[in-house]
């Protein structure tokens, strides 16, 4: 039972990684007052860009930078529509999702003729697992050995980067001048503007950071978790990340635990498929597949208390004329 639990937790960490990166991405954007439901589209675009370039160059790190570039490009489109032109942020985010879904399939078919997929990534085209020092030697040590060798060791660099990003995000938001201004512009942009600070530039920086983190999330899906891009491989993870962000009440540490919770349910569902539960029997696979989404609806229906977003979220800023 203990070994099974460790294996489920190991899968939890892997599954939660893209959710966590996307959740932190949305955290930066929404703290600045820019609602971004285009996380799904940016992740999908980054996944395709990373896989395509990693295949052509044979280098996963070059693919990662390409994925980030694609995601930041989509983020800038969202910023141009919703910050510069003061468009509806929800509509802009939906447009990003549709644009990414269509373009990735179209370009994938045009470039690789594989029905929208990229060719399989091999060798240095994928991010490989990192074995921590002495992981093999301590594997047989009771309790501690299994935790160290299975749960802590054996992940790729993007997994470790995702969890390092949590304290870095907290520090950036709550211990730096940039973070103070970013939170202020999400609450009262007029006061920030009165202080002589550019609301537009602050929000653009938040949107760019959102694009960078979504780039990491998308690249993880296609060059680390999988060995290439397949159509719609994000499978709603961007929307689950948004739900986790609301569940976490826009706080980095809470976001990590929320994403781990969603990841645990997904990992447990995979592990329990086909298993018979005493007194109940075999539960249909579809129930376990739907479980994370059911939890999302339940949590957002009021079981998390009152989640109050930044006051200026979703409201384009119009400079007052004197």
N, C-alpha and C positions, 0 to 999 in steps of 0.2 A: 504493500500500500504506500509506503514512504517513497519507494522508487517511482511508482506511478505518479504520485503527487509532484515529485521533482520534475518528471518528464512533462507533466502538464504545465508547471510553472515555467519551464524552459521554453515551451511553445508559446506561453503567454507573453513572454518578453519579446519574442520574435514577431508575433502578431501585433502587439501593441506599438511597436516601433514606428510604423508609418502613421498610425493614429496620433501618437504623441507629437511627432514632428509637425503634422498638419494642424494639430490643436494649438501648439505654440505659435504656429504661423498666424492662425486666426486670432490668437491672443494679442499679438502686436497690432494687427490691423484694426481690430474692434476697440482696443484701448485708445486708439487715436481717433475713433469716431467713424471709421469706415467699415461698414458691414460687408463681409465677403463670403458669399455662399458659393463663390467660384473656386473654392479649395479643391474640389473634385476635378475640375477642368485643368487646373494648374498641375496637380499631381499626375494626371493622365498625360498631359503634354510633356512633362518632365520625364516620365517613364519611357515614352516613345523616343524622345531626343537622346536620353542616356543610352538606351539599348541600341539605337541605330548607330550612334557615334562609337560606342564601345565595340560594336561588331566591326565597323570599318577600320578602326585604329588598333583594335586588340588591346585596349587599355581602359580599365574600368574607371580610373580617376579622370581621364579625359572625357569619358561618357558622363561622369558625375557633373563636371563643369558645364557640359553641353546641356544636361537636364536642367541645371540651375539657370542657365541662360534662357532656355525656352520658358521656364516658369516665370522668371523676372520679366520677360517680354510680355507674357500674358497679364502679369500683375500691373505693368505699366499701362496696358490697354485699359484695364479696369480703373486705374488711377486717372487716366486721361478722361474717361467717360464720367466718372463719379466725383472727381475732385476739381479738375480744370473746367469741365463743362457742366458740373453740378447736376449730372443725370441721376436717375433713380438707381441706387446701389444694388437693389435686389435684381432689377432687370439686367443690369450690367453683369452681375455674377452669373445669372442664368445663361446669358449670351456666351460667356467664357466657357461654361460647361458644354454647351452645344457646339461651339467652335472647336474645342479640343476633341470632343468625341468624333466629330465628322472628319477633321483634318488628319488625326492619327490613323484612322482607318483608310482614308484616301491615299495619304502619302505612303503608308505601309504597303498597300497594294501596288502603287505605282513604282516604288523603289525596289521592293523585294518579291513581289508577285506571290505572296504566301497568304492571301486572304486577310491582309491587314496585320499579319504577324511579322516580327523580325526573325532572321535566322538564329538558331541557338548560339548562346555565348559560351565560349570555352576558354580555358587557360586564364590569362590575365584580363580577359574581357569581363570577368566576374569578380566581385569582392569575396574573398575566401575567409573562412573562419580563422580566428586568432586563438591559438592555444596558449593559455597563461602558464607561467613558469610552474613546474612541478605538478601540473594537472594530472598527468598520467601516473605519477608516482604515488599521489595521495588518493587515487580513485577508490582503493579498497579500504580506506579508513572509514570506520562507521560514522554515519551522519555527515560529518564535516567534509569527508572526501567526496561524497556524491554531490553535495551542494557546490563545492568549489569546482569540481571537474565537469559537472553537467550544467549547473545553473549559471555560474559566474564565468566559466571558461567556454570557449567554442563558439563565440559569436563573432560576426564580422565588425569591421571598424565603424560602420554606420549605426549599429545598435549601441555601441558604447558612446558614440557622438550624440545620439538622441538623448540619452540619460544625462550626459554632461551638460547638454543644452538647458536642462531644467534649472539648475542653480545659476547658470549664466543669465538666463532670461530673468530670473528673480532679481539678480544683482543689477542688470541693466535697467529694469523697470523701477526698482525701489531704492537704489543706491547711487544713481548717477543723475546728472543734470538733464541728460537726454530723456531718461525715464520719467523724471518729474514733469518735464514739459510735455511728453507724450501723453501721460495720464491727464494732465491739465487740458490739453487740446481736445481730449475725448469727453471731458466734463463741461468745459466752458471755453470754447474757442475764441469768443469775443474778448475775454480777459487776457488770453495769451497774445492776441493780436494787439491789444492796447499796450502790452509790455514791449512791443516792437519785435516780436518773434513771428516768423512767417508760418501761418497755419498750413498753407499749401505745402511748403517744403517739409514740414514735420510729418504731415500725412503721407506724402510721397515716400519719405524714408521708411515709414511703418509699412507701407504697401510693398516696398522693395524687400524689406526683411521678410515679409510674408512670402514673397516669391522665392527667396533663397531657401527658406525652410521647406516650402512645398517642393522645391527642386530636390532637396535631400530625400524627402519622402517618396517622390516618384522614382528617383534613381534607385532607392532601396528596393522598391517593388520589382523592377525589371533587371537589375544587375546584381542583386544580393539574395533576395528571397526567391526569385525565379531566375531562369537562365535566358531571358529574352522578353520581348513585349508581346502581349496578346491583346486583342480588342477588349476594351472596357475592363481592364484588369484591376482598376481601382474598386469596382463593384460597390460603390456607395460609401467607401471609407471616408471620403471628404465630408459627407453629411453626418456620419457617426462622430467624426472629429468635432464638428460643430455642436452636436448634442453633448459631447463630453465637455466642451468649452462652457456651455451653459450650466451643465451639471457641476462643473468646477467653480462656477461663479467668477470666471475670468482671473483665476489665480494659478500661477505656474505649478506649484506643488500639488494642488488639488487636481490640476489637469493630468498630471502623471498618474495619480491613483485612479482617476476616472478611466483613463485609457487602459490601464492595467486591468481594471474590472471588466471592461468590454473585451479585452484580449483574453482574459481568463474564461469568460463565457464561451467565446469562440473556440478556444483550445479544448475546453471540457466537452464541447459539442462534438468536436472531431474525435476525441478519445472515446466518448460514450456511444458513438454510432454503432449500431448492430449489437450492443450489449443488452442483456436482459436484466431488468431491475426486479428483485424479489417482490412478489405481490402485485406487480404492475405488468410485467412482461417487457417485450421489446418495444421501445418507443420509436415512432417513425423518424427517419432521418430529417424530414422536413421540419419537424418541431425544433430540433437542435439548430438547424440552419437559421430558423426564424427567431431563435431565442435572443440574440443580441439586439435585434430590432424591436422585439416586444419589450425588452428592458428599457430601451430608449424611450418608447412611448410612455411606459409606466413612470419612469423617472421624471420626464418632462411634464407629466400630467399633474405634478404638484407634490411629489414625494421628496423633493430636495429643498423644500422651503422656498422662500421668495428670492428669486435670482434677479437682481437689479442690474441691468446693463449700464454702460457709460451713458450719461444723460444726452450727449450729442450724437450717439450712435445712429447712423443712417440719415443724419440731417446735413445736407450740404451747407457749407459755411458761405455766407454772403457778407462781404465787408460793408460795414455801415458807412454811409456817406455823411460827412459833417456839413 
